[in-house]
Amino acid sequence: MRAPLIVLNLAHAIPVLLLTLVPGIDALGNPAHLTIFDAMYIVGYTATTIGFGEIPYPFSYPQRIVVLITIYTTVPAWFYALGSLIALFQEKTFINAVKMNTFRRKVRRLGQDFIIICGYNNASKLLIDQLNHDNFYRIVVIDKSLEKIEQLDIELYMPTIPSIVADASMTSVLKSSGVQSGNCKFIVTMFDDDQLNLKVAVRAHILNENLNIISRSSMRHGSENLLNIGVDHVIDIFDIIAKRIDFALRSPYLFNLLHWVHGGNLHVSKSDILPTGKYIVCSKGRFGKTLQRVLDKNNIEYTYLDINRELHEKVFSDKDFFMQAGIEQAACIIAGTNDDAINLSIIATARGINPDIFAIVRENEIEEKSLFSHLRVDKIFILDQIAAIDGYNYIDRPLTIPFIQKLELLSNLEIKNTLLSITKRINKRPTLIEIHVNPNHTHALYSLCTQYAITIGQLLNNPYKDNKDLEIVIMGIKRENGDFILLPDDSILLQAYDHILLASSKPSLSLFTTILNNYYELYYVVHGVEAQRFHIPWLQKRLD
C-alpha cells in the first residue's frame, strides 16, 4: 500500500496547495485567497465526487481550472488506492500475516500455563479432549492443513483453542506460538512424519531448553534421535503394544493393570488371557520385528508372514495361503499391517478357517473399530488412542511410568493381590489421578505436614470416625529426592512436596480433595478433635 498511499496523498496535497495560492474574488469583488482548511474541505468533497458547490463564494476561472485538475487526478487516485486495497485483502500473504498477528495476540492473552500441540489428527484430538476436560492447561494448536484447523474450530472447545495454519517446523511459527514463554510447559509433536517431528523437537529445544518435549515416533532410529536431541518423552506406539502383549503373556493381571493405566478398567476378561500355542504374525517392518522379539522372549512358537511382500493384494483372502501357514493349528493370529482393509481381510479369512482362533488386530484408523468389533476380534490396539493416552499420562500423570516399571518387577501373586485389593476397596473402574503436596495444590496438607507426622492410614482409614474408609488406594509416592515408593502401606509418613499417585472412586476423591485443602477438616481427621486457634500455631499466625 505504500505506492497507492503516496499517489493518493499527492493527489490531495497538490490541489490543496494550488487552491490556497490561486486568488479568487469575494462578494465585494476584492481578491481573496482560500484558507488551508477551506481548500482541504473543497478537495475532500470534490475528490470523493460528492460536490457541495463553490464556497465560501463563487470561484474564479483559475480556481475552477484547479478544481478540474483535482477531479481528474484524485478520482483516478482513489480508484487506484481502493483497487490496491481490495487486491491486498485477497492476497494470501497479507491474510496469513493478519491471522498470524491475531494468533500471537491470543497466545499472549492466555494468562496461564499452556501446551503447544503440533499436528491436529485423531491422536491429538483425543489428547486435547482429555486435557480440555481436566482444564489444567490451555492448549495451542499448529497444523499446516487448513482443513484440519477448520475441523478444530468446528469442535467449539471451551475455553477456546488458539490455532494457526502454519509450518510448525519454522522457528518464527514456534516463537509466535509462545514456545519461549514461561507459561509454555509442554510441546507435543503428533505428526505422522517422524522427520517433521524431529525438526520441530530440535527447534523447540533450542528455543527453550527448559521446555518439556513429547514426540511421536514409529521408527527405532527415530526414537533414538529424538532422545539424543533432548526430547523428554517419546511416544513409541509399537513398543507400547509390544509391552502390552508381553505383559499379557506373562500375567493377565499385569496386563490388566497396564490396560487400566492407559484408560481401561480392572476387569480381567477372557480376552486378557492370551492362549498358548502357535502364533501367526501378519505384519512387516518394525512392528513385525518388535512382535517377533516379544514372542521370542516368551518362548512362543510363531510363523511370520510379510503379507505385502509375499502375496499380491487381490489374493489376501486366499485360504490356501493361510492353510500352508498352519492357520488350522494356530492358537492366535496377529493382523498388524498398516492397512485396516488388509487386517480385516486377514481376520475374516482366519476366522473362516479356524473360528476359535484368538485374534489380535492393529487398527490404524480409529473409525474402523466397529468393523473389527463385528468380527469378534479379541484384542484391538488402536494406534491413535494409544498415542493420545500415553502423551496424556506423561503430562498429567507422570507417576504412571515408574508405577508400571516397579510393578512388572513383582511376582504374579503380588500383582494379582494388588489388582484384587484395588477392586475390593474401590471398584473395577477407579479414577487414577496424581496429587502434588505443595502450597498451590494441597495447601492444608502441605502446611500440616511441616508441623505434625501424618500417615497415609490417618487420611484414608475411617477419617471421620464413622467406621467408613475412603475408597482410595495409594498406588505410589515419589519423594522430593526422586525415590519412588510402590504401593506404600498405611504407616508411611507423608512429606511436603510428595507426588502421590492414587486410585479412587469419584465420591471419595471429592471428599479427599476437601480434606487436603481445608485446615479444620484435616486437623480433625489427623487428631480426632475439632481444631482451635491455639491448636494450630501456624494457623493462628495466618489468621492474625
ZIRAPE-V241036 format. One record per pair of residues at least 12 apart in sequence whose C-alpha atoms are under 8 Angstrom apart, sorted by sequence separation. I is the first residue (numbers start at 1). J is the second residue. D is the distance in Angstrom with one decimal. If there is no record, write none. Layout:
i=I j=J d=D
i=I j=J d=D
//
This chain:
i=21 j=33 d=6.9
i=189 j=201 d=7.4
i=201 j=213 d=6.8
i=256 j=268 d=6.4
i=292 j=304 d=7.9
i=335 j=347 d=6.9
i=347 j=359 d=6.9
i=460 j=472 d=6.8
i=475 j=487 d=4.8
i=476 j=488 d=6.4
i=20 j=33 d=5.9
i=21 j=34 d=7.9
i=42 j=55 d=7.9
i=223 j=236 d=7.2
i=474 j=487 d=6.2
i=475 j=488 d=7.3
i=19 j=33 d=7.9
i=20 j=34 d=5.0
i=149 j=163 d=6.9
i=201 j=215 d=7.3
i=244 j=258 d=7.2
i=333 j=347 d=7.8
i=474 j=488 d=6.8
i=19 j=34 d=6.6
i=20 j=35 d=6.1
i=149 j=164 d=7.1
i=244 j=259 d=7.8
i=253 j=268 d=6.9
i=20 j=36 d=6.2
i=149 j=165 d=6.6
i=215 j=231 d=7.1
i=252 j=268 d=7.0
i=256 j=272 d=7.0
i=288 j=304 d=7.9
i=361 j=377 d=7.2
i=366 j=382 d=6.4
i=479 j=495 d=7.7
i=187 j=204 d=7.8
i=198 j=215 d=7.9
i=213 j=230 d=7.9
i=214 j=231 d=6.3
i=217 j=234 d=6.7
i=219 j=236 d=8.0
i=255 j=272 d=7.1
i=333 j=350 d=7.7
i=360 j=377 d=6.5
i=363 j=380 d=6.6
i=365 j=382 d=7.5
i=366 j=383 d=7.9
i=480 j=497 d=5.8
i=197 j=215 d=6.4
i=213 j=231 d=5.1
i=214 j=232 d=6.1
i=215 j=233 d=6.5
i=216 j=234 d=5.7
i=217 j=235 d=6.0
i=218 j=236 d=6.0
i=343 j=361 d=6.9
i=359 j=377 d=5.3
i=360 j=378 d=6.0
i=361 j=379 d=6.3
i=362 j=380 d=6.1
i=363 j=381 d=5.8
i=364 j=382 d=6.4
i=365 j=383 d=7.8
i=366 j=384 d=7.0
i=479 j=497 d=7.1
i=480 j=498 d=6.0
i=17 j=36 d=7.8
i=20 j=39 d=6.4
i=146 j=165 d=5.8
i=197 j=216 d=7.0
i=212 j=231 d=7.4
i=213 j=232 d=5.3
i=214 j=233 d=4.9
i=215 j=234 d=5.0
i=216 j=235 d=4.5
i=217 j=236 d=5.3
i=218 j=237 d=6.7
i=343 j=362 d=7.5
i=358 j=377 d=7.7
i=359 j=378 d=5.3
i=360 j=379 d=4.7
i=361 j=380 d=5.0
i=362 j=381 d=5.0
i=363 j=382 d=4.7
i=364 j=383 d=5.8
i=365 j=384 d=7.6
i=366 j=385 d=7.8
i=479 j=498 d=5.0
i=480 j=499 d=7.9
i=16 j=36 d=7.0
i=19 j=39 d=5.8
i=141 j=161 d=7.2
i=143 j=163 d=8.0
i=145 j=165 d=6.2
i=197 j=217 d=7.8
i=212 j=232 d=6.0
i=213 j=233 d=6.6
i=214 j=234 d=5.8
i=215 j=235 d=6.0
i=216 j=236 d=6.3
i=217 j=237 d=7.5
i=218 j=238 d=6.9
i=252 j=272 d=5.4
i=358 j=378 d=6.3
i=359 j=379 d=6.6
i=360 j=380 d=6.0
i=361 j=381 d=6.2
i=362 j=382 d=6.3
i=363 j=383 d=6.2
i=364 j=384 d=7.4
i=478 j=498 d=5.8
i=479 j=499 d=6.6
i=46 j=67 d=7.7
i=120 j=141 d=7.2
i=138 j=159 d=7.7
i=140 j=161 d=5.8
i=141 j=162 d=6.5
i=142 j=163 d=5.8
i=143 j=164 d=6.7
i=144 j=165 d=4.9
i=145 j=166 d=7.8
i=214 j=235 d=7.2
i=252 j=273 d=5.3
i=279 j=300 d=7.3
i=281 j=302 d=7.0
i=283 j=304 d=7.6
i=284 j=305 d=7.6
i=360 j=381 d=7.8
i=362 j=383 d=7.2
i=477 j=498 d=6.6
i=478 j=499 d=5.0
i=17 j=39 d=7.8
i=49 j=71 d=7.9
i=115 j=137 d=6.5
i=117 j=139 d=7.2
i=119 j=141 d=7.2
i=120 j=142 d=7.3
i=139 j=161 d=5.7
i=140 j=162 d=5.1
i=141 j=163 d=4.7
i=142 j=164 d=5.3
i=143 j=165 d=5.3
i=144 j=166 d=4.6
i=194 j=216 d=7.3
i=251 j=273 d=7.7
i=252 j=274 d=7.9
i=278 j=300 d=6.9
i=279 j=301 d=6.2
i=280 j=302 d=5.5
i=281 j=303 d=6.2
i=282 j=304 d=6.3
i=283 j=305 d=6.4
i=284 j=306 d=5.0
i=303 j=325 d=7.0
i=340 j=362 d=7.8
i=477 j=499 d=5.6
i=478 j=500 d=6.5
i=16 j=39 d=5.2
i=47 j=70 d=6.8
i=113 j=136 d=7.9
i=114 j=137 d=4.8
i=115 j=138 d=6.3
i=116 j=139 d=6.0
i=117 j=140 d=6.1
i=118 j=141 d=5.9
i=119 j=142 d=6.0
i=120 j=143 d=6.1
i=138 j=161 d=7.3
i=139 j=162 d=7.2
i=140 j=163 d=5.9
i=141 j=164 d=6.7
i=142 j=165 d=6.3
i=143 j=166 d=5.7
i=144 j=167 d=5.2
i=194 j=217 d=5.6
i=277 j=300 d=7.1
i=278 j=301 d=5.0
i=279 j=302 d=4.4
i=280 j=303 d=4.8
i=281 j=304 d=4.9
i=282 j=305 d=4.9
i=283 j=306 d=5.4
i=284 j=307 d=7.3
i=327 j=350 d=6.8
i=340 j=363 d=6.2
i=477 j=500 d=4.7
i=15 j=39 d=8.0
i=16 j=40 d=5.7
i=43 j=67 d=7.7
i=46 j=70 d=7.3
i=47 j=71 d=5.9
i=113 j=137 d=5.4
i=114 j=138 d=4.3
i=115 j=139 d=4.9
i=116 j=140 d=4.7
i=117 j=141 d=4.9
i=118 j=142 d=4.9
i=119 j=143 d=4.8
i=142 j=166 d=6.4
i=143 j=167 d=6.6
i=144 j=168 d=7.4
i=187 j=211 d=7.3
i=192 j=216 d=7.8
i=194 j=218 d=7.0
i=198 j=222 d=7.8
i=205 j=229 d=7.8
i=248 j=272 d=6.4
i=249 j=273 d=7.4
i=276 j=300 d=7.7
i=277 j=301 d=6.8
i=278 j=302 d=5.3
i=279 j=303 d=6.4
i=280 j=304 d=6.1
i=281 j=305 d=6.0
i=282 j=306 d=6.1
i=283 j=307 d=6.5
i=284 j=308 d=7.7
i=333 j=357 d=7.0
i=335 j=359 d=7.7
i=338 j=362 d=7.8
i=340 j=364 d=6.2
i=476 j=500 d=6.0
i=477 j=501 d=6.3
i=46 j=71 d=6.5
i=112 j=137 d=7.3
i=113 j=138 d=6.3
i=114 j=139 d=5.4
i=115 j=140 d=6.1
i=116 j=141 d=5.9
i=117 j=142 d=6.4
i=118 j=143 d=6.1
i=119 j=144 d=7.8
i=132 j=157 d=7.9
i=142 j=167 d=7.5
i=143 j=168 d=6.7
i=179 j=204 d=6.9
i=186 j=211 d=6.0
i=187 j=212 d=6.5
i=188 j=213 d=6.1
i=189 j=214 d=6.4
i=190 j=215 d=6.4
i=191 j=216 d=7.1
i=192 j=217 d=7.9
i=194 j=219 d=7.6
i=201 j=226 d=7.4
i=205 j=230 d=6.9
i=248 j=273 d=6.4
i=249 j=274 d=6.0
i=278 j=303 d=7.7
i=280 j=305 d=7.4
i=282 j=307 d=6.2
i=328 j=353 d=6.5
i=332 j=357 d=5.4
i=333 j=358 d=6.3
i=334 j=359 d=6.1
i=335 j=360 d=6.3
i=336 j=361 d=6.0
i=337 j=362 d=7.0
i=339 j=364 d=6.9
i=340 j=365 d=7.1
i=475 j=500 d=7.7
i=476 j=501 d=5.2
i=49 j=75 d=7.6
i=112 j=138 d=7.1
i=114 j=140 d=7.1
i=116 j=142 d=7.6
i=132 j=158 d=7.9
i=142 j=168 d=6.1
i=185 j=211 d=5.9
i=186 j=212 d=4.7
i=187 j=213 d=5.1
i=188 j=214 d=4.7
i=189 j=215 d=4.8
i=190 j=216 d=5.4
i=205 j=231 d=7.8
i=248 j=274 d=6.2
i=316 j=342 d=7.3
i=327 j=353 d=7.3
i=328 j=354 d=5.6
i=331 j=357 d=5.4
i=332 j=358 d=4.4
i=333 j=359 d=5.2
i=334 j=360 d=4.7
i=335 j=361 d=4.8
i=336 j=362 d=4.8
i=338 j=364 d=6.4
i=474 j=500 d=7.1
i=475 j=501 d=5.4
i=476 j=502 d=7.0
i=16 j=43 d=6.6
i=43 j=70 d=6.9
i=47 j=74 d=5.2
i=48 j=75 d=6.9
i=121 j=148 d=7.5
i=169 j=196 d=6.9
i=180 j=207 d=6.3
i=184 j=211 d=7.3
i=185 j=212 d=6.2
i=186 j=213 d=5.8
i=187 j=214 d=6.2
i=188 j=215 d=5.7
i=189 j=216 d=6.3
i=195 j=222 d=7.8
i=198 j=225 d=7.7
i=202 j=229 d=6.4
i=327 j=354 d=6.9
i=330 j=357 d=6.9
i=331 j=358 d=6.1
i=332 j=359 d=5.8
i=333 j=360 d=6.3
i=334 j=361 d=5.8
i=335 j=362 d=6.2
i=336 j=363 d=7.9
i=344 j=371 d=7.9
i=348 j=375 d=7.0
i=474 j=501 d=6.1
i=475 j=502 d=5.1
i=15 j=43 d=7.0
i=47 j=75 d=5.6
i=110 j=138 d=7.3
i=120 j=148 d=6.3
i=179 j=207 d=7.2
i=180 j=208 d=5.6
i=186 j=214 d=7.3
i=194 j=222 d=6.6
i=198 j=226 d=6.2
i=201 j=229 d=7.9
i=202 j=230 d=8.0
i=317 j=345 d=6.1
i=322 j=350 d=7.4
i=332 j=360 d=7.5
i=334 j=362 d=7.9
i=340 j=368 d=7.5
i=344 j=372 d=6.8
i=347 j=375 d=7.5
i=474 j=502 d=4.4
i=475 j=503 d=6.8
i=120 j=149 d=7.3
i=179 j=208 d=6.8
i=316 j=345 d=6.9
i=317 j=346 d=6.7
i=473 j=502 d=5.7
i=474 j=503 d=6.4
i=27 j=57 d=6.8
i=169 j=199 d=5.7
i=170 j=200 d=7.7
i=174 j=204 d=7.2
i=201 j=231 d=6.8
i=307 j=337 d=8.0
i=316 j=346 d=7.1
i=319 j=349 d=6.7
i=347 j=377 d=7.9
i=472 j=502 d=6.8
i=473 j=503 d=5.2
i=12 j=43 d=6.7
i=26 j=57 d=6.2
i=47 j=78 d=7.9
i=169 j=200 d=4.6
i=318 j=349 d=7.8
i=472 j=503 d=5.6
i=473 j=504 d=6.5
i=12 j=44 d=7.9
i=25 j=57 d=7.7
i=26 j=58 d=7.8
i=120 j=152 d=7.7
i=168 j=200 d=6.4
i=171 j=203 d=6.5
i=175 j=207 d=8.0
i=179 j=211 d=8.0
i=317 j=349 d=5.7
i=457 j=489 d=7.9
i=458 j=490 d=7.8
i=472 j=504 d=4.4
i=25 j=58 d=7.7
i=107 j=140 d=7.6
i=170 j=203 d=8.0
i=456 j=489 d=7.4
i=457 j=490 d=4.2
i=471 j=504 d=5.7
i=472 j=505 d=6.9
i=25 j=59 d=7.2
i=169 j=203 d=7.2
i=319 j=353 d=7.6
i=456 j=490 d=4.8
i=457 j=491 d=6.3
i=471 j=505 d=6.0
i=12 j=47 d=7.9
i=24 j=59 d=6.1
i=25 j=60 d=6.5
i=399 j=434 d=7.4
i=455 j=490 d=6.4
i=456 j=491 d=6.3
i=24 j=60 d=5.2
i=397 j=433 d=6.5
i=455 j=491 d=5.5
i=456 j=492 d=6.0
i=472 j=508 d=6.9
i=23 j=60 d=7.7
i=140 j=177 d=7.2
i=397 j=434 d=5.7
i=455 j=492 d=5.4
i=456 j=493 d=6.5
i=471 j=508 d=5.7
i=472 j=509 d=7.5
i=24 j=62 d=7.9
i=396 j=434 d=7.4
i=455 j=493 d=4.3
i=456 j=494 d=6.8
i=470 j=508 d=5.7
i=23 j=62 d=7.8
i=24 j=63 d=6.8
i=454 j=493 d=5.5
i=455 j=494 d=5.8
i=22 j=62 d=6.7
i=23 j=63 d=7.4
i=453 j=493 d=6.4
i=454 j=494 d=5.8
i=22 j=63 d=6.3
i=453 j=494 d=7.6
i=470 j=512 d=7.8
i=19 j=63 d=6.4
i=280 j=325 d=7.7
i=426 j=471 d=5.0
i=449 j=494 d=6.9
i=450 j=495 d=7.7
i=425 j=471 d=5.7
i=426 j=472 d=6.6
i=449 j=495 d=6.0
i=450 j=496 d=7.0
i=19 j=66 d=6.7
i=280 j=327 d=7.5
i=425 j=472 d=7.2
i=426 j=473 d=7.9
i=449 j=496 d=6.1
i=18 j=66 d=6.8
i=238 j=286 d=7.9
i=242 j=290 d=6.6
i=246 j=294 d=6.0
i=250 j=298 d=7.9
i=288 j=336 d=7.2
i=425 j=473 d=7.6
i=238 j=287 d=5.8
i=242 j=291 d=6.0
i=245 j=294 d=7.6
i=246 j=295 d=7.8
i=249 j=298 d=7.2
i=287 j=336 d=7.4
i=446 j=495 d=7.7
i=118 j=168 d=6.3
i=280 j=330 d=6.9
i=446 j=496 d=5.4
i=15 j=66 d=6.5
i=239 j=290 d=7.1
i=243 j=294 d=7.9
i=278 j=329 d=7.3
i=279 j=330 d=5.8
i=282 j=333 d=7.5
i=283 j=334 d=7.8
i=422 j=473 d=6.5
i=446 j=497 d=7.6
i=15 j=67 d=7.4
i=238 j=290 d=7.1
i=242 j=294 d=6.5
i=246 j=298 d=7.5
i=278 j=330 d=4.8
i=279 j=331 d=6.0
i=280 j=332 d=6.4
i=281 j=333 d=6.0
i=282 j=334 d=5.9
i=283 j=335 d=6.5
i=284 j=336 d=7.7
i=277 j=330 d=6.7
i=278 j=331 d=5.4
i=279 j=332 d=4.8
i=280 j=333 d=4.7
i=281 j=334 d=4.9
i=282 j=335 d=5.0
i=283 j=336 d=4.7
i=284 j=337 d=6.5
i=15 j=69 d=7.4
i=277 j=331 d=5.3
i=278 j=332 d=6.7
i=279 j=333 d=5.7
i=280 j=334 d=6.2
i=281 j=335 d=6.6
i=282 j=336 d=5.8
i=283 j=337 d=4.8
i=15 j=70 d=5.7
i=107 j=162 d=6.7
i=276 j=331 d=6.7
i=277 j=332 d=7.6
i=279 j=334 d=7.5
i=281 j=336 d=7.4
i=282 j=337 d=6.7
i=106 j=162 d=6.3
i=275 j=331 d=6.3
i=275 j=332 d=7.0
i=12 j=70 d=7.6
i=437 j=495 d=7.6
i=438 j=496 d=6.3
i=11 j=70 d=7.3
i=103 j=162 d=6.4
i=437 j=496 d=5.6
i=438 j=497 d=5.3
i=103 j=163 d=6.8
i=437 j=497 d=4.7
i=438 j=498 d=7.9
i=464 j=524 d=7.7
i=103 j=164 d=6.6
i=116 j=177 d=7.3
i=436 j=497 d=6.4
i=437 j=498 d=5.3
i=464 j=525 d=6.0
i=11 j=73 d=5.9
i=12 j=74 d=6.5
i=436 j=498 d=6.0
i=437 j=499 d=6.4
i=463 j=525 d=5.0
i=11 j=74 d=5.1
i=116 j=179 d=7.6
i=436 j=499 d=4.6
i=437 j=500 d=7.8
i=463 j=526 d=7.6
i=465 j=528 d=7.7
i=100 j=164 d=7.0
i=435 j=499 d=5.8
i=436 j=500 d=6.2
i=464 j=528 d=7.8
i=99 j=164 d=7.4
i=434 j=499 d=6.9
i=435 j=500 d=5.0
i=8 j=74 d=6.9
i=11 j=77 d=6.7
i=124 j=190 d=6.4
i=220 j=286 d=7.7
i=434 j=500 d=5.5
i=435 j=501 d=6.5
i=459 j=525 d=6.6
i=123 j=190 d=7.3
i=219 j=286 d=6.9
i=434 j=501 d=4.5
i=435 j=502 d=7.9
i=458 j=525 d=6.9
i=459 j=526 d=7.0
i=116 j=184 d=7.4
i=433 j=501 d=6.0
i=434 j=502 d=6.3
i=458 j=526 d=5.9
i=8 j=77 d=5.3
i=107 j=176 d=8.0
i=114 j=183 d=6.1
i=115 j=184 d=5.9
i=118 j=187 d=7.5
i=121 j=190 d=7.8
i=432 j=501 d=7.3
i=433 j=502 d=5.7
i=7 j=77 d=6.4
i=8 j=78 d=6.5
i=107 j=177 d=6.5
i=108 j=178 d=7.5
i=113 j=183 d=4.4
i=114 j=184 d=5.1
i=115 j=185 d=6.0
i=116 j=186 d=6.3
i=117 j=187 d=5.8
i=118 j=188 d=6.0
i=119 j=189 d=6.4
i=120 j=190 d=7.4
i=121 j=191 d=7.9
i=432 j=502 d=5.9
i=433 j=503 d=6.6
i=107 j=178 d=6.5
i=112 j=183 d=6.1
i=113 j=184 d=5.8
i=114 j=185 d=6.2
i=115 j=186 d=4.9
i=116 j=187 d=4.6
i=117 j=188 d=4.8
i=118 j=189 d=4.7
i=119 j=190 d=5.3
i=120 j=191 d=7.8
i=432 j=503 d=4.6
i=442 j=513 d=8.0
i=445 j=516 d=5.1
i=104 j=176 d=5.5
i=111 j=183 d=7.8
i=113 j=185 d=6.4
i=114 j=186 d=7.3
i=115 j=187 d=5.7
i=116 j=188 d=6.2
i=117 j=189 d=6.0
i=118 j=190 d=6.0
i=119 j=191 d=5.2
i=403 j=475 d=7.4
i=431 j=503 d=5.4
i=432 j=504 d=6.6
i=444 j=516 d=5.6
i=445 j=517 d=6.7
i=454 j=526 d=7.0
i=4 j=77 d=7.5
i=8 j=81 d=7.0
i=103 j=176 d=7.6
i=104 j=177 d=6.6
i=115 j=188 d=7.5
i=117 j=190 d=7.3
i=118 j=191 d=7.0
i=403 j=476 d=6.6
i=430 j=503 d=5.7
i=431 j=504 d=5.2
i=443 j=516 d=7.2
i=444 j=517 d=4.7
i=103 j=177 d=7.6
i=104 j=178 d=7.9
i=430 j=504 d=5.3
i=431 j=505 d=6.0
i=442 j=516 d=5.5
i=443 j=517 d=5.6
i=444 j=518 d=5.6
i=445 j=519 d=7.8
i=430 j=505 d=5.4
i=431 j=506 d=6.9
i=442 j=517 d=5.2
i=444 j=519 d=5.0
i=448 j=523 d=8.0
i=4 j=80 d=6.5
i=5 j=81 d=6.7
i=100 j=176 d=7.7
i=430 j=506 d=7.9
i=441 j=517 d=7.9
i=4 j=81 d=4.9
i=399 j=476 d=7.6
i=445 j=522 d=7.2
i=426 j=504 d=6.4
i=427 j=505 d=7.3
i=444 j=522 d=7.1
i=399 j=478 d=7.6
i=407 j=486 d=7.6
i=426 j=505 d=6.0
i=1 j=81 d=7.7
i=4 j=84 d=7.0
i=406 j=486 d=6.8
i=422 j=503 d=7.7
i=402 j=484 d=7.4
i=1 j=84 d=6.8
i=275 j=358 d=7.3
i=403 j=486 d=6.7
i=1 j=85 d=7.0
i=274 j=358 d=7.8
i=1 j=88 d=8.0
i=399 j=499 d=7.9
i=399 j=500 d=8.0
i=400 j=501 d=7.6
i=399 j=501 d=6.4
i=397 j=501 d=7.7
i=271 j=378 d=5.5
i=271 j=379 d=6.7
i=262 j=386 d=7.4
i=263 j=389 d=7.2
i=262 j=389 d=5.9
i=262 j=390 d=7.0
i=262 j=393 d=7.8
i=261 j=400 d=6.9
i=241 j=381 d=7.1
i=237 j=383 d=6.5
i=240 j=386 d=7.9
i=258 j=404 d=7.0
i=237 j=386 d=6.7
i=237 j=387 d=6.2
i=236 j=387 d=7.8
i=235 j=387 d=6.2
i=254 j=407 d=7.9
i=266 j=419 d=7.2
i=254 j=408 d=7.1
i=235 j=390 d=6.7
i=235 j=391 d=6.8
i=266 j=423 d=7.1
i=254 j=412 d=7.7
i=253 j=412 d=7.8
i=233 j=394 d=7.6
i=251 j=412 d=6.5
i=254 j=415 d=6.2
i=267 j=428 d=5.8
i=253 j=415 d=6.4
i=254 j=416 d=7.6
i=257 j=419 d=7.0
i=266 j=428 d=4.8
i=267 j=429 d=8.0
i=253 j=416 d=5.6
i=265 j=428 d=5.9
i=266 j=429 d=6.0
i=265 j=429 d=4.7
i=264 j=429 d=7.6
i=265 j=430 d=7.5
i=253 j=419 d=6.8
i=260 j=429 d=7.9
i=216 j=387 d=7.5
i=261 j=432 d=7.4
i=214 j=391 d=7.1
i=188 j=391 d=8.0
i=186 j=395 d=7.9
i=122 j=366 d=7.5
i=126 j=385 d=6.9
i=123 j=384 d=4.3
i=127 j=388 d=4.8
i=131 j=392 d=7.3
i=122 j=384 d=6.1
i=123 j=385 d=6.0
i=126 j=388 d=5.8
i=127 j=389 d=6.8
i=130 j=392 d=7.2
i=122 j=385 d=8.0
i=126 j=389 d=7.9
i=123 j=387 d=6.2
i=124 j=388 d=6.3
i=127 j=391 d=7.2
i=123 j=388 d=5.1
i=127 j=392 d=6.2
//
